[in-house]
Amino acid sequence: MRLTLATVITALPFLVAAAPQPAKQRIGTAIPVSKRSGLVNADKSVNIDALKSHVASTQAKIRGGLVNFEKNTGASHPSSVKGARKRGSGGDALTNNNNTLWYGTISVGTPPNTFTVDFDTGSSDLFLPGPNCGSSCSGHTVYDPSSSSTSMNLGTTFNHTYGDGSNVSGEQYSDTVSIVGLTATSQTLGAAEEYSSGLESSQFPADGLMGMAFQSISNYDASPVFQTLVSQGQTDEPVFAFKLATSGSELYIGGTNSALYTGDFRYIPVTQEGYWEVNMDSVDGNGQTVLSNIDSIIDTGTSLIVGTPSDVATFYQAIGGTDASNTVGEGYYTFPCDSVPSVSLTFGGASFPISPETFNLGQASSGSSDCVGGIVGQDTGSTFWIIGDVFLANVYTAFDVGNMRVGFATLA
């Protein structure tokens, strides 16, 4: 595996500056972070409103992607549940103002201006606040196409609709986009004229969002930034990788960072281009296989693991969980805080454990002896599970565009 041109972005819930560095050196500084600070109250109990908001936002994002897939390909997504897709028409999960966001810096335009973006493998589009955006864009760095000699108005609008009915809308442009010295020219992006309240700078520190899935779920029906970098020969390898842990988290562009994992990767082929969709062999609880052969997507933009309601009910029944519909919300389950179940997911024949710290979201209420599990059951309009940070915090993850596969390795 050649890493000579690979570069790294630090992707943390802080504004992390990045600049080109020699090969194999990390860019930026490893800053310890709390991955779920917004989902847990100061007393260690779960912030129920934030949790529900995040899940609703994830539902809207997935439904929007399914709508985009049909619009772009002329066929329903194979995992789409008939009729469910009509409930949403948007794309990106940014109405949630409490979940942890994995973000870092990019530059856009000529001359380049620096922006912070949330890196999301569950969507495909790049958008930033535009010059005509209203008061909700206050505090964000604004992308002004008129100040860039390489911008071009594509004469097309966009509209992302969220779970609460609010929108991010504006005009589509093409411009130069760079990530630590790797440059994509004529890249499609959105200049927003309206941001939802959840994107206000006090609640959403990043300026915008950069999707890292595939074109078929793009609201613009345009190549995502990373695929443009690959097609224009900017990356040494058509691979990017994430470490999303409590410290040292980063996005690595153009390969993998061998200092952050041990052993070999276990690769799983993408079964349907659109999302990073792969087969999950099994979900295991307390040493027993509970569910097998599950369709799943790997999504850095989701904090939890979201499964179909029936599957999740079966899982918690097998491990002794308690239905928390009346206390936390529909699809949530609890377990005794002093007896966190052992949970693992199996991909490509290899079992990857989920640590008790990531599976346990926190106490169901202040002082409660019951804690909320990180696997929740919700209708997303699809049959696949959404594998988010509750799992991804425990592994090093490689997204291989060239070979259409996802790889997991043990964190160093």
RODO-2510 file (C-alpha; in nm, 4 decimals, decimal comma):
residues 412
     n   res          X          Y          Z
     1     m     0,0000     0,0000     0,0000
     2     r     0,1600     0,3290    -0,1083
     3     l     0,1238     0,6197     0,1345
     4     t     0,3667     0,8714    -0,0131
     5     l     0,1032     1,1225    -0,1113
     6     a    -0,1517     1,0449     0,1550
     7     t    -0,2513     1,3299     0,3768
     8     v    -0,4443     1,3632     0,6968
     9     i    -0,7228     1,5829     0,8213
    10     t    -0,7916     1,6044     1,1899
    11     a    -1,1661     1,5604     1,2249
    12     l    -1,2664     1,6675     1,5733
    13     p    -1,5401     1,8654     1,7449
    14     f    -1,3089     2,1650     1,7514
    15     l    -1,1840     2,3970     1,4814
    16     v    -0,8638     2,2268     1,3719
    17     a    -0,6387     2,4022     1,1249
    18     a    -0,4719     2,1883     0,8593
    19     a    -0,1781     2,2423     0,6264
    20     p     0,0245     2,0217     0,3889
    21     q     0,2940     1,8147     0,5587
    22     p     0,5560     1,5607     0,4500
    23     a     0,4416     1,2075     0,3734
    24     k     0,3230     0,9898     0,6635
    25     q     0,3066     1,2843     0,9033
    26     r    -0,0214     1,3703     1,0665
    27     i    -0,1673     1,7136     1,0069
    28     g    -0,3023     1,8987     1,3062
    29     t    -0,2933     1,7933     1,6688
    30     a    -0,4622     1,5014     1,8434
    31     i    -0,7078     1,6684     2,0809
    32     p    -0,8931     1,4560     2,3390
    33     v    -1,2686     1,4895     2,2863
    34     s    -1,5929     1,3624     2,4339
    35     k    -1,7856     1,1947     2,1540
    36     r    -2,1317     1,2302     2,2951
    37     s    -2,1217     1,5442     2,5081
    38     g    -2,4473     1,6753     2,3666
    39     l    -2,6386     1,3495     2,4158
    40     v    -2,5611     1,3294     2,7890
    41     n    -2,6500     1,5772     3,0605
    42     a    -2,4030     1,7020     3,3211
    43     d    -2,5360     1,4445     3,5701
    44     k    -2,4567     1,1614     3,3232
    45     s    -2,8211     1,0995     3,2373
    46     v    -2,9300     1,0833     2,8735
    47     n    -3,0493     1,4076     2,7145
    48     i    -3,3710     1,2556     2,5826
    49     d    -3,4692     1,5526     2,3671
    50     a    -3,1266     1,5589     2,2011
    51     l    -3,1358     1,1830     2,1492
    52     k    -3,4763     1,1958     1,9810
    53     s    -3,3707     1,4941     1,7690
    54     h    -3,0633     1,3109     1,6474
    55     v    -3,2598     0,9994     1,5556
    56     a    -3,5278     1,2047     1,3755
    57     s    -3,2538     1,3820     1,1840
    58     t    -3,0965     1,0506     1,0861
    59     q    -3,4340     0,9216     0,9669
    60     a    -3,4812     1,2300     0,7477
    61     k    -3,1313     1,1991     0,6022
    62     i    -3,1768     0,8349     0,5055
    63     r    -3,5219     0,8912     0,3562
    64     g    -3,3866     1,1850     0,1601
    65     g    -3,1052     0,9719     0,0237
    66     l    -3,3540     0,7076    -0,0873
    67     v    -3,5542     0,9744    -0,2695
    68     n    -3,2371     1,1034    -0,4379
    69     f    -3,1392     0,7503    -0,5408
    70     e    -3,4681     0,7008    -0,7247
    71     k    -3,4492     1,0474    -0,8814
    72     n    -3,0928     0,9903    -1,0039
    73     t    -3,1169     0,6273    -1,1145
    74     g    -3,4815     0,5915    -1,2150
    75     a    -3,5274     0,2931    -0,9831
    76     s    -3,6192     0,2484    -0,6190
    77     h    -3,3331     0,1660    -0,3863
    78     p    -3,3379    -0,2130    -0,3211
    79     s    -3,3541    -0,1503     0,0547
    80     s    -3,6319     0,1082     0,0363
    81     v    -3,9547     0,0206     0,2162
    82     k    -4,2456     0,0840    -0,0189
    83     g    -4,4240     0,4072     0,0654
    84     a    -4,1927     0,5118     0,3486
    85     r    -3,9764     0,7298     0,1273
    86     k    -4,2644     0,9722     0,0722
    87     r    -4,2226     1,0977     0,4277
    88     g    -3,9108     1,2994     0,3486
    89     s    -3,7614     1,4848     0,0572
    90     g    -3,4269     1,6038     0,1896
    91     g    -3,0777     1,4847     0,2402
    92     d    -2,8595     1,5742     0,5350
    93     a    -2,8941     1,5274     0,9095
    94     l    -2,8075     1,8700     1,0433
    95     t    -3,1166     1,9778     1,2334
    96     n    -2,9861     1,7977     1,5390
    97     n    -2,8086     2,0595     1,7452
    98     n    -2,6698     1,8320     2,0141
    99     n    -2,4926     1,5339     1,8644
   100     t    -2,1163     1,5303     1,8257
   101     l    -1,9988     1,6268     1,4786
   102     w    -1,6789     1,5070     1,3169
   103     y    -1,5447     1,8110     1,1410
   104     g    -1,2265     1,9653     1,0084
   105     t    -1,1143     2,2165     0,7505
   106     i    -1,1319     2,2490     0,3736
   107     s    -1,0705     2,5440     0,1436
   108     v    -1,2933     2,6623    -0,1391
   109     g    -1,2465     2,9114    -0,4199
   110     t    -0,9662     3,1110    -0,5837
   111     p    -0,8112     3,2626    -0,3818
   112     p    -0,8964     2,9919    -0,1295
   113     n    -1,1004     3,0564     0,1830
   114     t    -1,1075     2,8135     0,4727
   115     f    -1,4290     2,6525     0,5996
   116     t    -1,5129     2,3877     0,8556
   117     v    -1,7364     2,1009     0,7457
   118     d    -1,8956     1,7993     0,9055
   119     f    -1,7605     1,4850     0,7339
   120     d    -2,0550     1,2517     0,6723
   121     t    -2,0344     0,9134     0,4984
   122     g    -2,4141     0,8881     0,5098
   123     s    -2,4705     1,1624     0,2503
   124     s    -2,2989     1,2895    -0,0641
   125     d    -2,3225     1,6675    -0,1026
   126     l    -2,1101     1,9662    -0,0001
   127     f    -2,2864     2,2836     0,1054
   128     l    -2,1805     2,6040     0,2789
   129     p    -2,3580     2,9239     0,3858
   130     g    -2,3884     3,1563     0,0877
   131     p    -2,3777     3,5380     0,0714
   132     n    -2,7570     3,5697     0,0740
   133     c    -2,8105     3,3474     0,3755
   134     g    -3,0197     3,4942     0,6554
   135     s    -2,9545     3,5500     1,0232
   136     s    -2,9208     3,1772     1,0941
   137     c    -2,5864     3,1881     0,9087
   138     s    -2,4506     3,4546     1,1429
   139     g    -2,1216     3,3425     1,2959
   140     h    -2,0403     3,1056     1,0115
   141     t    -1,7807     3,1729     0,7453
   142     v    -1,9711     3,2593     0,4276
   143     y    -1,8846     3,1241     0,0849
   144     d    -1,9115     3,4115    -0,1651
   145     p    -1,8919     3,2804    -0,5244
   146     s    -1,8431     3,6343    -0,6595
   147     s    -1,5095     3,6506    -0,4759
   148     s    -1,3768     3,3380    -0,6466
   149     s    -1,2365     3,3508    -0,9996
   150     t    -1,3020     2,9776    -1,0432
   151     s    -1,6686     2,9738    -0,9384
   152     m    -1,9480     2,9116    -1,1853
   153     n    -2,3211     2,9402    -1,1240
   154     l    -2,4791     2,6164    -1,2465
   155     g    -2,8216     2,7755    -1,2757
   156     t    -2,9778     2,5142    -1,0485
   157     t    -3,1222     2,5384    -0,7016
   158     f    -3,1156     2,2804    -0,4236
   159     n    -3,3301     2,2069    -0,1249
   160     h    -3,2575     1,9772     0,1688
   161     t    -3,5617     1,9109     0,3874
   162     y    -3,5159     1,7943     0,7449
   163     g    -3,7133     1,5933     0,9960
   164     d    -3,8621     1,9033     1,1609
   165     g    -3,9780     2,0466     0,8274
   166     s    -3,7040     2,3111     0,8068
   167     n    -3,4809     2,3503     0,5040
   168     v    -3,1357     2,4254     0,3759
   169     s    -3,1777     2,5692     0,0292
   170     g    -2,9855     2,7782    -0,2179
   171     e    -2,8003     2,7720    -0,5493
   172     q    -2,5579     2,5218    -0,6941
   173     y    -2,2121     2,6303    -0,8074
   174     s    -1,8949     2,4658    -0,9220
   175     d    -1,5631     2,5767    -0,7776
   176     t    -1,2216     2,4586    -0,6631
   177     v    -1,2246     2,2629    -0,3366
   178     s    -0,9052     2,1621    -0,1550
   179     i    -0,8336     1,9314     0,1375
   180     v    -0,4814     1,9692     0,2784
   181     g    -0,3282     2,0314    -0,0612
   182     l    -0,5398     1,7882    -0,2641
   183     t    -0,7508     1,9877    -0,5081
   184     a    -1,0785     1,9076    -0,6813
   185     t    -1,1598     2,1429    -0,9679
   186     s    -1,5107     2,2166    -1,0979
   187     q    -1,6586     2,0585    -0,7860
   188     t    -2,0334     2,0999    -0,7398
   189     l    -2,1361     2,2561    -0,4095
   190     g    -2,4310     2,4414    -0,2657
   191     a    -2,4320     2,8047    -0,1504
   192     a    -2,7146     2,8131     0,1015
   193     e    -2,9612     3,1002     0,1107
   194     e    -3,1404     2,9522     0,4107
   195     y    -3,0141     2,7560     0,7098
   196     s    -3,2399     2,5869     0,9623
   197     s    -3,2209     2,7010     1,3238
   198     g    -3,0248     2,3880     1,4115
   199     l    -2,7392     2,5108     1,1941
   200     e    -2,6919     2,8361     1,3840
   201     s    -2,3314     2,8782     1,4950
   202     s    -2,4233     2,8523     1,8638
   203     q    -2,5514     2,5011     1,8026
   204     f    -2,3586     2,3829     1,4967
   205     p    -1,9937     2,4972     1,5043
   206     a    -1,9074     2,3747     1,1537
   207     d    -1,9827     2,6025     0,8602
   208     g    -2,1321     2,3289     0,6436
   209     l    -2,1336     1,9629     0,5533
   210     m    -1,9277     1,7460     0,3165
   211     g    -2,0905     1,4175     0,2200
   212     m    -1,8589     1,1239     0,1475
   213     a    -2,0983     0,8606     0,0085
   214     f    -2,1773     0,8101    -0,3630
   215     q    -2,3287     1,0194    -0,6416
   216     s    -2,6458     0,8142    -0,6695
   217     i    -2,7793     0,9597    -0,3416
   218     s    -2,6615     1,3150    -0,4179
   219     n    -2,9306     1,5818    -0,4139
   220     y    -2,7271     1,7509    -0,6897
   221     d    -2,6672     1,4246    -0,8824
   222     a    -2,3005     1,5293    -0,8780
   223     s    -1,9725     1,3619    -0,7903
   224     p    -1,8902     1,3924    -0,4185
   225     v    -1,5656     1,5698    -0,3300
   226     f    -1,3573     1,2602    -0,2575
   227     q    -1,4611     1,0854    -0,5785
   228     t    -1,3681     1,4012    -0,7692
   229     l    -1,0246     1,3973    -0,6067
   230     v    -0,9809     1,0363    -0,7141
   231     s    -1,1011     1,0902    -1,0714
   232     q    -0,8671     1,3884    -1,1111
   233     g    -0,5666     1,1881    -0,9905
   234     q    -0,5166     1,3805    -0,6681
   235     t    -0,4997     1,0879    -0,4267
   236     d    -0,2245     0,8295    -0,4082
   237     e    -0,4892     0,5702    -0,3282
   238     p    -0,8697     0,5901    -0,3699
   239     v    -0,9133     0,5373     0,0040
   240     f    -1,0050     0,7482     0,3054
   241     a    -1,0143     0,6322     0,6646
   242     f    -1,1516     0,7417     1,0006
   243     k    -1,0537     0,7057     1,3597
   244     l    -1,3565     0,8222     1,5593
   245     a    -1,2625     0,7663     1,9208
   246     t    -1,2455     0,9563     2,2468
   247     s    -0,9017     1,0903     2,1527
   248     g    -0,6801     1,1235     1,8462
   249     s    -0,9699     1,1203     1,6026
   250     e    -0,8885     1,1955     1,2407
   251     l    -0,9889     1,1624     0,8801
   252     y    -0,7051     1,0281     0,6640
   253     i    -0,7159     1,1090     0,2944
   254     g    -0,5395     0,8978     0,0297
   255     g    -0,4792     0,5790     0,2273
   256     t    -0,4742     0,4634     0,5869
   257     n    -0,2671     0,5747     0,8845
   258     s    -0,0816     0,2601     0,9935
   259     a     0,0024     0,4163     1,3300
   260     l    -0,3634     0,4056     1,4318
   261     y    -0,4462     0,0366     1,3855
   262     t    -0,2990    -0,3061     1,4422
   263     g    -0,3227    -0,6261     1,2406
   264     d    -0,4958    -0,6597     0,9056
   265     f    -0,8165    -0,5083     0,7781
   266     r    -1,1238    -0,7225     0,7395
   267     y    -1,2852    -0,5990     0,4164
   268     i    -1,6513    -0,6259     0,3204
   269     p    -1,7705    -0,5490    -0,0353
   270     v    -2,0215    -0,2723    -0,0977
   271     t    -2,3451    -0,4455    -0,1962
   272     q    -2,5267    -0,1413    -0,3370
   273     e    -2,3560     0,1805    -0,4447
   274     g    -2,5241     0,4833    -0,2925
   275     y    -2,4568     0,4595     0,0778
   276     w    -2,1570     0,2644     0,2076
   277     e    -2,3799    -0,0429     0,2219
   278     v    -2,2351    -0,3764     0,3314
   279     n    -2,3549    -0,7063     0,4744
   280     m    -2,3254    -0,7514     0,8514
   281     d    -2,2805    -1,1176     0,9401
   282     s    -2,4335    -1,0983     1,2845
   283     v    -2,5242    -0,9038     1,5961
   284     d    -2,4087    -1,0828     1,9083
   285     g    -2,5159    -1,0264     2,2686
   286     n    -2,3715    -1,1844     2,5821
   287     g    -2,1792    -1,4378     2,3776
   288     q    -2,4711    -1,5521     2,1630
   289     t    -2,5580    -1,4744     1,8015
   290     v    -2,8942    -1,2980     1,8114
   291     l    -2,9389    -1,1739     1,4530
   292     s    -2,7714    -1,2841     1,1297
   293     n    -2,7182    -1,1660     0,7726
   294     i    -2,8222    -0,8012     0,8097
   295     d    -2,7975    -0,5311     0,5460
   296     s    -2,6230    -0,2228     0,6888
   297     i    -2,4714     0,1131     0,5997
   298     i    -2,1623     0,2650     0,7602
   299     d    -2,2408     0,6228     0,8599
   300     t    -2,0030     0,8625     1,0363
   301     g    -2,2877     1,1147     1,0529
   302     t    -2,4905     0,9038     1,2967
   303     s    -2,3987     0,8755     1,6649
   304     l    -2,6014     0,5610     1,7363
   305     i    -2,6700     0,2222     1,5802
   306     v    -3,0185     0,2336     1,4307
   307     g    -3,1898    -0,0922     1,3354
   308     t    -3,5346    -0,1926     1,2221
   309     p    -3,7805    -0,1955     1,5145
   310     s    -3,8505    -0,5692     1,4958
   311     d    -3,4815    -0,6636     1,4802
   312     v    -3,3931    -0,4385     1,7715
   313     a    -3,6802    -0,5730     1,9814
   314     t    -3,5509    -0,9266     1,9173
   315     f    -3,1982    -0,8226     2,0153
   316     y    -3,2938    -0,6688     2,3487
   317     q    -3,5279    -0,9552     2,4331
   318     a    -3,2333    -1,1921     2,3910
   319     i    -3,0022    -0,9914     2,6189
   320     g    -3,2572    -0,9068     2,8857
   321     g    -3,3178    -0,5440     2,7918
   322     t    -3,6301    -0,3543     2,8929
   323     d    -3,8606    -0,1657     2,6560
   324     a    -3,8284     0,2039     2,7458
   325     s    -4,1088     0,3338     2,5234
   326     n    -4,2862     0,4974     2,8169
   327     t    -3,9780     0,6530     2,9751
   328     v    -3,7290     0,7349     2,6982
   329     g    -3,9207     0,6879     2,3749
   330     e    -4,0406     0,4402     2,1164
   331     g    -3,7598     0,2113     2,0007
   332     y    -3,5333     0,2705     2,3024
   333     y    -3,4333     0,0053     2,5540
   334     t    -3,2625     0,0017     2,8919
   335     f    -3,0566    -0,2367     3,1019
   336     p    -2,9199    -0,2220     3,4592
   337     c    -2,6340     0,0299     3,4726
   338     d    -2,4272    -0,2127     3,6818
   339     s    -2,4703    -0,4910     3,4262
   340     v    -2,3903    -0,3624     3,0768
   341     p    -2,4419    -0,6424     2,8228
   342     s    -2,1585    -0,7672     2,6065
   343     v    -2,2290    -0,6647     2,2457
   344     s    -2,0347    -0,7204     1,9235
   345     l    -2,0923    -0,6917     1,5500
   346     t    -1,9451    -0,9357     1,3001
   347     f    -1,8292    -0,8228     0,9549
   348     g    -1,6429    -1,0355     0,7040
   349     g    -1,6209    -1,3215     0,9508
   350     a    -1,4504    -1,1129     1,2208
   351     s    -1,6192    -1,0132     1,5454
   352     f    -1,5653    -0,6563     1,6649
   353     p    -1,6711    -0,5835     2,0235
   354     i    -1,8505    -0,2646     2,1256
   355     s    -1,7092    -0,1285     2,4481
   356     p    -1,9460    -0,0860     2,7459
   357     e    -1,8603     0,2846     2,7457
   358     t    -1,9899     0,3374     2,3925
   359     f    -2,2873     0,1021     2,4148
   360     n    -2,4082     0,2669     2,7358
   361     l    -2,5533     0,6058     2,6390
   362     g    -2,6143     0,7050     3,0012
   363     q    -2,8736     0,6851     3,2759
   364     a    -3,2365     0,6887     3,1637
   365     s    -3,2947     0,9761     3,4067
   366     s    -3,1027     1,1504     3,6814
   367     g    -3,0178     0,8994     3,9537
   368     s    -3,1727     0,6069     3,7664
   369     s    -3,0242     0,2594     3,8001
   370     d    -3,1237     0,1882     3,4386
   371     c    -2,9136     0,2952     3,1417
   372     v    -3,0048     0,3435     2,7745
   373     g    -2,8595     0,1154     2,5078
   374     g    -2,6809     0,2513     2,2015
   375     i    -2,8792     0,0320     1,9596
   376     v    -3,2229     0,1796     1,8886
   377     g    -3,5124     0,0636     1,6725
   378     q    -3,6594     0,3161     1,4295
   379     d    -3,8308     0,3258     1,0914
   380     t    -3,5957     0,4953     0,8447
   381     g    -3,7825     0,3971     0,5304
   382     s    -3,5293     0,1219     0,4629
   383     t    -3,4519    -0,2335     0,5663
   384     f    -3,0836    -0,1721     0,6443
   385     w    -2,9260    -0,0949     0,9798
   386     i    -2,7327     0,2302     1,0237
   387     i    -2,3958     0,1677     1,1865
   388     g    -2,2808     0,4866     1,3570
   389     d    -2,0350     0,5986     1,6210
   390     v    -2,1484     0,3541     1,8913
   391     f    -1,9684     0,0943     1,6780
   392     l    -1,7240     0,3073     1,4796
   393     a    -1,5619     0,4413     1,7970
   394     n    -1,4264     0,0913     1,8535
   395     v    -1,2561     0,0317     1,5165
   396     y    -1,0389     0,1943     1,2521
   397     t    -1,2469     0,2198     0,9350
   398     a    -1,1263     0,2396     0,5749
   399     f    -1,3560     0,3410     0,2883
   400     d    -1,2081     0,2048    -0,0350
   401     v    -1,3659     0,3748    -0,3376
   402     g    -1,1400     0,1961    -0,5857
   403     n    -1,2363    -0,1525    -0,4742
   404     m    -1,5862    -0,0633    -0,3514
   405     r    -1,5392    -0,2001    -0,0023
   406     v    -1,5243    -0,1043     0,3643
   407     g    -1,2515    -0,2315     0,5937
   408     f    -1,2358    -0,2565     0,9728
   409     a    -0,9233    -0,2998     1,1816
   410     t    -0,8437    -0,3001     1,5516
   411     l    -0,7453     0,0358     1,6966
   412     a    -0,3830     0,0652     1,8041
***
